[in-house]
Amino acid sequence: MFSLFLEGGLWGMTLLTLELIGLLLAAWKAPAWVQEIGLLALISGIVYTLLGFSQAMGFVQRAGDISFSLLAGGLRVACIPVIYGMLIYLLSLVIRMVQKPRI
């Protein structure tokens, strides 16, 4: 699991982890902020994925002809932050549903 954290990019994954901690604290102290923090994590994951795609395409452009397996590996690594962001957003939705008052 820690290897995925490092593969996803130290800065982006650290930011997403801080947003996860903020989400858990908000669920306890400020329930109205839960969905917003989850959405922020989703957007952060998308931004870091797009940065990863941009970086991968820059390497492809400089290298010229590369193998498909190398490109697929780079795209897999670039998708890690958005998956983490989606999981955080999903957790925020679950917390929001549990905290929602019953009618």
PyMOL commands that place a pseudoatom at each C-alpha (Angstrom):
pseudoatom trace, name=CA, resn=MET, resi=1, chain=A, elem=C, hetatm=0, pos=[0.000, 0.000, 0.000]
pseudoatom trace, name=CA, resn=PHE, resi=2, chain=A, elem=C, hetatm=0, pos=[2.844, 2.375, 0.811]
pseudoatom trace, name=CA, resn=SER, resi=3, chain=A, elem=C, hetatm=0, pos=[4.399, 1.645, -2.585]
pseudoatom trace, name=CA, resn=LEU, resi=4, chain=A, elem=C, hetatm=0, pos=[1.210, 2.927, -4.264]
pseudoatom trace, name=CA, resn=PHE, resi=5, chain=A, elem=C, hetatm=0, pos=[1.478, 6.053, -2.114]
pseudoatom trace, name=CA, resn=LEU, resi=6, chain=A, elem=C, hetatm=0, pos=[5.005, 6.681, -3.363]
pseudoatom trace, name=CA, resn=GLU, resi=7, chain=A, elem=C, hetatm=0, pos=[4.185, 5.762, -6.973]
pseudoatom trace, name=CA, resn=GLY, resi=8, chain=A, elem=C, hetatm=0, pos=[1.254, 8.193, -7.023]
pseudoatom trace, name=CA, resn=GLY, resi=9, chain=A, elem=C, hetatm=0, pos=[3.540, 11.127, -6.287]
pseudoatom trace, name=CA, resn=LEU, resi=10, chain=A, elem=C, hetatm=0, pos=[4.625, 12.283, -2.862]
pseudoatom trace, name=CA, resn=TRP, resi=11, chain=A, elem=C, hetatm=0, pos=[3.114, 15.790, -2.966]
pseudoatom trace, name=CA, resn=GLY, resi=12, chain=A, elem=C, hetatm=0, pos=[-0.244, 14.842, -4.439]
pseudoatom trace, name=CA, resn=MET, resi=13, chain=A, elem=C, hetatm=0, pos=[-0.761, 11.785, -2.269]
pseudoatom trace, name=CA, resn=THR, resi=14, chain=A, elem=C, hetatm=0, pos=[0.285, 13.720, 0.853]
pseudoatom trace, name=CA, resn=LEU, resi=15, chain=A, elem=C, hetatm=0, pos=[-2.245, 16.430, 0.024]
pseudoatom trace, name=CA, resn=LEU, resi=16, chain=A, elem=C, hetatm=0, pos=[-4.949, 13.809, -0.487]
pseudoatom trace, name=CA, resn=THR, resi=17, chain=A, elem=C, hetatm=0, pos=[-4.042, 12.147, 2.821]
pseudoatom trace, name=CA, resn=LEU, resi=18, chain=A, elem=C, hetatm=0, pos=[-4.281, 15.495, 4.606]
pseudoatom trace, name=CA, resn=GLU, resi=19, chain=A, elem=C, hetatm=0, pos=[-7.701, 15.975, 3.013]
pseudoatom trace, name=CA, resn=LEU, resi=20, chain=A, elem=C, hetatm=0, pos=[-8.687, 12.505, 4.287]
pseudoatom trace, name=CA, resn=ILE, resi=21, chain=A, elem=C, hetatm=0, pos=[-7.607, 13.464, 7.807]
pseudoatom trace, name=CA, resn=GLY, resi=22, chain=A, elem=C, hetatm=0, pos=[-9.529, 16.730, 7.458]
pseudoatom trace, name=CA, resn=LEU, resi=23, chain=A, elem=C, hetatm=0, pos=[-12.576, 14.759, 6.319]
pseudoatom trace, name=CA, resn=LEU, resi=24, chain=A, elem=C, hetatm=0, pos=[-12.439, 12.514, 9.360]
pseudoatom trace, name=CA, resn=LEU, resi=25, chain=A, elem=C, hetatm=0, pos=[-12.023, 15.495, 11.671]
pseudoatom trace, name=CA, resn=ALA, resi=26, chain=A, elem=C, hetatm=0, pos=[-14.886, 17.308, 9.940]
pseudoatom trace, name=CA, resn=ALA, resi=27, chain=A, elem=C, hetatm=0, pos=[-17.119, 14.272, 10.372]
pseudoatom trace, name=CA, resn=TRP, resi=28, chain=A, elem=C, hetatm=0, pos=[-16.557, 14.617, 14.098]
pseudoatom trace, name=CA, resn=LYS, resi=29, chain=A, elem=C, hetatm=0, pos=[-16.481, 18.407, 14.542]
pseudoatom trace, name=CA, resn=ALA, resi=30, chain=A, elem=C, hetatm=0, pos=[-18.072, 20.068, 11.477]
pseudoatom trace, name=CA, resn=PRO, resi=31, chain=A, elem=C, hetatm=0, pos=[-20.456, 17.658, 9.694]
pseudoatom trace, name=CA, resn=ALA, resi=32, chain=A, elem=C, hetatm=0, pos=[-21.584, 20.311, 7.205]
pseudoatom trace, name=CA, resn=TRP, resi=33, chain=A, elem=C, hetatm=0, pos=[-18.093, 20.331, 5.655]
pseudoatom trace, name=CA, resn=VAL, resi=34, chain=A, elem=C, hetatm=0, pos=[-17.861, 16.590, 4.994]
pseudoatom trace, name=CA, resn=GLN, resi=35, chain=A, elem=C, hetatm=0, pos=[-19.157, 16.591, 1.433]
pseudoatom trace, name=CA, resn=GLU, resi=36, chain=A, elem=C, hetatm=0, pos=[-17.155, 19.684, 0.477]
pseudoatom trace, name=CA, resn=ILE, resi=37, chain=A, elem=C, hetatm=0, pos=[-13.899, 18.185, 1.722]
pseudoatom trace, name=CA, resn=GLY, resi=38, chain=A, elem=C, hetatm=0, pos=[-14.663, 14.968, -0.157]
pseudoatom trace, name=CA, resn=LEU, resi=39, chain=A, elem=C, hetatm=0, pos=[-15.298, 16.941, -3.327]
pseudoatom trace, name=CA, resn=LEU, resi=40, chain=A, elem=C, hetatm=0, pos=[-12.045, 18.835, -2.799]
pseudoatom trace, name=CA, resn=ALA, resi=41, chain=A, elem=C, hetatm=0, pos=[-10.215, 15.495, -2.575]
pseudoatom trace, name=CA, resn=LEU, resi=42, chain=A, elem=C, hetatm=0, pos=[-11.840, 14.307, -5.801]
pseudoatom trace, name=CA, resn=ILE, resi=43, chain=A, elem=C, hetatm=0, pos=[-10.825, 17.492, -7.637]
pseudoatom trace, name=CA, resn=SER, resi=44, chain=A, elem=C, hetatm=0, pos=[-7.289, 17.295, -6.209]
pseudoatom trace, name=CA, resn=GLY, resi=45, chain=A, elem=C, hetatm=0, pos=[-6.984, 13.703, -7.422]
pseudoatom trace, name=CA, resn=ILE, resi=46, chain=A, elem=C, hetatm=0, pos=[-8.147, 14.704, -10.905]
pseudoatom trace, name=CA, resn=VAL, resi=47, chain=A, elem=C, hetatm=0, pos=[-5.663, 17.591, -11.041]
pseudoatom trace, name=CA, resn=TYR, resi=48, chain=A, elem=C, hetatm=0, pos=[-2.739, 15.394, -9.998]
pseudoatom trace, name=CA, resn=THR, resi=49, chain=A, elem=C, hetatm=0, pos=[-3.803, 12.729, -12.504]
pseudoatom trace, name=CA, resn=LEU, resi=50, chain=A, elem=C, hetatm=0, pos=[-3.846, 15.308, -15.287]
pseudoatom trace, name=CA, resn=LEU, resi=51, chain=A, elem=C, hetatm=0, pos=[-0.404, 16.472, -14.188]
pseudoatom trace, name=CA, resn=GLY, resi=52, chain=A, elem=C, hetatm=0, pos=[0.768, 12.852, -14.328]
pseudoatom trace, name=CA, resn=PHE, resi=53, chain=A, elem=C, hetatm=0, pos=[-0.690, 12.432, -17.829]
pseudoatom trace, name=CA, resn=SER, resi=54, chain=A, elem=C, hetatm=0, pos=[1.053, 15.621, -18.918]
pseudoatom trace, name=CA, resn=GLN, resi=55, chain=A, elem=C, hetatm=0, pos=[4.348, 14.422, -17.489]
pseudoatom trace, name=CA, resn=ALA, resi=56, chain=A, elem=C, hetatm=0, pos=[3.979, 11.005, -19.148]
pseudoatom trace, name=CA, resn=MET, resi=57, chain=A, elem=C, hetatm=0, pos=[3.202, 12.557, -22.525]
pseudoatom trace, name=CA, resn=GLY, resi=58, chain=A, elem=C, hetatm=0, pos=[6.223, 14.840, -22.162]
pseudoatom trace, name=CA, resn=PHE, resi=59, chain=A, elem=C, hetatm=0, pos=[8.439, 11.782, -21.648]
pseudoatom trace, name=CA, resn=VAL, resi=60, chain=A, elem=C, hetatm=0, pos=[6.874, 10.100, -24.686]
pseudoatom trace, name=CA, resn=GLN, resi=61, chain=A, elem=C, hetatm=0, pos=[7.493, 13.191, -26.773]
pseudoatom trace, name=CA, resn=ARG, resi=62, chain=A, elem=C, hetatm=0, pos=[11.160, 13.381, -25.746]
pseudoatom trace, name=CA, resn=ALA, resi=63, chain=A, elem=C, hetatm=0, pos=[11.815, 9.644, -26.091]
pseudoatom trace, name=CA, resn=GLY, resi=64, chain=A, elem=C, hetatm=0, pos=[10.128, 9.294, -29.464]
pseudoatom trace, name=CA, resn=ASP, resi=65, chain=A, elem=C, hetatm=0, pos=[9.245, 5.660, -30.093]
pseudoatom trace, name=CA, resn=ILE, resi=66, chain=A, elem=C, hetatm=0, pos=[8.487, 3.754, -26.856]
pseudoatom trace, name=CA, resn=SER, resi=67, chain=A, elem=C, hetatm=0, pos=[6.873, 0.419, -26.122]
pseudoatom trace, name=CA, resn=PHE, resi=68, chain=A, elem=C, hetatm=0, pos=[3.202, 0.165, -25.268]
pseudoatom trace, name=CA, resn=SER, resi=69, chain=A, elem=C, hetatm=0, pos=[3.932, -1.609, -21.964]
pseudoatom trace, name=CA, resn=LEU, resi=70, chain=A, elem=C, hetatm=0, pos=[6.067, 1.315, -20.803]
pseudoatom trace, name=CA, resn=LEU, resi=71, chain=A, elem=C, hetatm=0, pos=[3.290, 3.761, -21.722]
pseudoatom trace, name=CA, resn=ALA, resi=72, chain=A, elem=C, hetatm=0, pos=[0.669, 1.609, -19.968]
pseudoatom trace, name=CA, resn=GLY, resi=73, chain=A, elem=C, hetatm=0, pos=[2.810, 1.533, -16.820]
pseudoatom trace, name=CA, resn=GLY, resi=74, chain=A, elem=C, hetatm=0, pos=[3.079, 5.301, -16.826]
pseudoatom trace, name=CA, resn=LEU, resi=75, chain=A, elem=C, hetatm=0, pos=[-0.660, 5.728, -17.291]
pseudoatom trace, name=CA, resn=ARG, resi=76, chain=A, elem=C, hetatm=0, pos=[-1.314, 3.264, -14.446]
pseudoatom trace, name=CA, resn=VAL, resi=77, chain=A, elem=C, hetatm=0, pos=[0.852, 5.314, -12.124]
pseudoatom trace, name=CA, resn=ALA, resi=78, chain=A, elem=C, hetatm=0, pos=[-0.838, 8.532, -13.268]
pseudoatom trace, name=CA, resn=CYS, resi=79, chain=A, elem=C, hetatm=0, pos=[-4.273, 7.108, -12.343]
pseudoatom trace, name=CA, resn=ILE, resi=80, chain=A, elem=C, hetatm=0, pos=[-3.381, 6.376, -8.699]
pseudoatom trace, name=CA, resn=PRO, resi=81, chain=A, elem=C, hetatm=0, pos=[-4.224, 9.872, -7.309]
pseudoatom trace, name=CA, resn=VAL, resi=82, chain=A, elem=C, hetatm=0, pos=[-7.664, 10.005, -8.925]
pseudoatom trace, name=CA, resn=ILE, resi=83, chain=A, elem=C, hetatm=0, pos=[-8.524, 6.570, -7.546]
pseudoatom trace, name=CA, resn=TYR, resi=84, chain=A, elem=C, hetatm=0, pos=[-7.467, 7.701, -4.071]
pseudoatom trace, name=CA, resn=GLY, resi=85, chain=A, elem=C, hetatm=0, pos=[-9.461, 10.919, -4.465]
pseudoatom trace, name=CA, resn=MET, resi=86, chain=A, elem=C, hetatm=0, pos=[-12.536, 8.957, -5.555]
pseudoatom trace, name=CA, resn=LEU, resi=87, chain=A, elem=C, hetatm=0, pos=[-12.248, 6.683, -2.531]
pseudoatom trace, name=CA, resn=ILE, resi=88, chain=A, elem=C, hetatm=0, pos=[-12.072, 9.711, -0.239]
pseudoatom trace, name=CA, resn=TYR, resi=89, chain=A, elem=C, hetatm=0, pos=[-15.113, 11.224, -1.951]
pseudoatom trace, name=CA, resn=LEU, resi=90, chain=A, elem=C, hetatm=0, pos=[-16.985, 7.932, -1.610]
pseudoatom trace, name=CA, resn=LEU, resi=91, chain=A, elem=C, hetatm=0, pos=[-16.141, 7.883, 2.089]
pseudoatom trace, name=CA, resn=SER, resi=92, chain=A, elem=C, hetatm=0, pos=[-17.440, 11.435, 2.421]
pseudoatom trace, name=CA, resn=LEU, resi=93, chain=A, elem=C, hetatm=0, pos=[-20.739, 10.416, 0.814]
pseudoatom trace, name=CA, resn=VAL, resi=94, chain=A, elem=C, hetatm=0, pos=[-21.074, 7.426, 3.153]
pseudoatom trace, name=CA, resn=ILE, resi=95, chain=A, elem=C, hetatm=0, pos=[-20.348, 9.599, 6.192]
pseudoatom trace, name=CA, resn=ARG, resi=96, chain=A, elem=C, hetatm=0, pos=[-22.852, 12.170, 4.949]
pseudoatom trace, name=CA, resn=MET, resi=97, chain=A, elem=C, hetatm=0, pos=[-25.554, 9.520, 4.528]
pseudoatom trace, name=CA, resn=VAL, resi=98, chain=A, elem=C, hetatm=0, pos=[-24.930, 8.148, 8.021]
pseudoatom trace, name=CA, resn=GLN, resi=99, chain=A, elem=C, hetatm=0, pos=[-25.037, 11.615, 9.556]
pseudoatom trace, name=CA, resn=LYS, resi=100, chain=A, elem=C, hetatm=0, pos=[-28.125, 12.738, 7.640]
pseudoatom trace, name=CA, resn=PRO, resi=101, chain=A, elem=C, hetatm=0, pos=[-31.096, 13.119, 9.968]
pseudoatom trace, name=CA, resn=ARG, resi=102, chain=A, elem=C, hetatm=0, pos=[-33.838, 10.555, 9.599]
pseudoatom trace, name=CA, resn=ILE, resi=103, chain=A, elem=C, hetatm=0, pos=[-37.328, 11.728, 8.676]
for i in range(1, 103): cmd.bond("trace and resi %d" % i, "trace and resi %d" % (i + 1))
show_as sticks, trace
zoom trace
